[in-house]
Amino acid sequence: MTLPFFPPDLFESDRELLLDLVRRIALAPEQKFILGEHTARLEALLRDSVGTAEAIACGSGTTALMLVLRAMGVGPGDEVLVPAFGCAPLAAAPALLGATPVFADVDPWTLVADPAEVDKLIGPRTKVIMPAHMFSVMADMPAMRQIADSAGVRLLEDSAVGQGGVLAGRAAGTWGDAGVYSFVQVKVFGMPGEGGMVVTGDRELGAAVRSLRNHGQRPGQRFVHHVIGYNSRFDEIMAAFQVHRFAGLAERVERRARIGEYYTERFAPLADRGVLAPPPGREGRCYYVYSLLADRREELKGHLARHGVDSHVYYPRPLPEQPAFAEFAPAGRRWPAARSACRRALSIPIYPHLTDAQVEHIADTVCRFA
Ligand SMILES: Cc1ncc(COP(=O)(O)O)c(C=O)c1O
């Protein structure tokens, strides 16, 4: 039997509750399916748990990024600094607003944007720095904060994969002028549907995002469209489900961290044998995905598959080498660390309901390869 990379029974333990919520919300006389009391409750929970002034539930992590960038005034002629290694929305969100994503190379070990590279790329058109937490490691937010402040630009923290991480006592998502989480099914606080959340300490920014997510209307004032907005609203059934699941979030985050720590400990001796684990420690760690850097990645992937362990390649190409974003890759500029990560990164299962025996099997299998 193969251990899948993502679990096939994601919400099994809450399946009855989910079905009950579908019935209850579907049959409720008010027929409120979006942006109702459950969404408000979920927003309050997230807001209070990370201690920000505002939390705004959105239709996805991707649209959450776009809404914040729009609310920050990003548009044609502006530049947004993003990592060269990461998922498509990092580049797509600014590009869809007519702005230019400017790609910064990453640190070759942590795989998050290298502050020195970001600093070099700041220019007169830079409007926002948008670092992203990556697989196991949070971006260097103190450095990013300092760069943003000294350049007088805004900081948007893409915490789509970083929820639950803490750096210097501050929750992932709260270092930026705004932070974004994603709730797509396999994420740390995933749910059986699409959704995301913006958290911000800036009430004005929060109000702008709240209006933009619902066609530019302000809460309580229907059919008055102050700006051209989007449809990025949150589903009530999903919100009620997330309110319930929130109670177990800290425990699931802790389980992921323990598995991550165990892997890192087991893999430490492999560093000089061509398999590099993420840096050890708890500080600034987030374990949505656990990624190794393997010199012989395809061989390791094959070895794992033969021993019943599924694995994933995140990501096979740097963002500036994607056809969609090639126009934003200036001739002659190189991203060697991002390229090397794309050749070497291999992610192994880390979901919280892996048993200890399964975790050990995965670790043993990796260790036998190197
Ligand atoms: C770093 C990062 N940002 C943004 C997103 C987009 O989130 P969503 O899938 O909810 O749109 C993702 C999704 O994987 C991500 O990994």
The ligand as an SDF file (V2000), in Angstrom:
LIG
                    3D

 16 16  0  0  0  0  0  0  0  0999 V2000
    2.4400   30.8570   -1.3220 C   0  0  0  0  0  0  0  0  0  0  0  0
    1.0270   30.7800   -1.8140 C   0  0  0  0  0  0  0  0  0  0  0  0
    0.3420   31.9160   -2.0250 N   0  0  0  0  0  0  0  0  0  0  0  0
   -0.9310   31.9110   -2.4540 C   0  0  0  0  0  0  0  0  0  0  0  0
   -1.5970   30.7300   -2.7020 C   0  0  0  0  0  0  0  0  0  0  0  0
   -2.9960   30.7790   -3.2240 C   0  0  0  0  0  0  0  0  0  0  0  0
   -3.9600   30.2660   -2.3610 O   0  0  0  0  0  0  0  0  0  0  0  0
   -5.3270   29.6660   -2.9490 P   0  0  0  0  0  0  0  0  0  0  0  0
   -5.0320   28.3280   -3.5180 O   0  0  0  0  0  0  0  0  0  0  0  0
   -6.2240   29.6060   -1.7480 O   0  0  0  0  0  0  0  0  0  0  0  0
   -5.8380   30.6070   -3.9620 O   0  0  0  0  0  0  0  0  0  0  0  0
   -0.9330   29.5230   -2.5290 C   0  0  0  0  0  0  0  0  0  0  0  0
   -1.6200   28.2670   -2.8230 C   0  0  0  0  0  0  0  0  0  0  0  0
   -1.0740   27.1990   -2.8080 O   0  0  0  0  0  0  0  0  0  0  0  0
    0.4200   29.5310   -2.0690 C   0  0  0  0  0  0  0  0  0  0  0  0
    1.1210   28.4030   -1.9060 O   0  0  0  0  0  0  0  0  0  0  0  0
  1  2  1  0
  2  3  1  0
  2 15  2  0
  3  4  2  0
  4  5  1  0
  5  6  1  0
  5 12  2  0
  6  7  1  0
  7  8  1  0
  8  9  2  0
  8 10  1  0
  8 11  1  0
 12 13  1  0
 12 15  1  0
 13 14  2  0
 15 16  1  0
M  END
$$$$
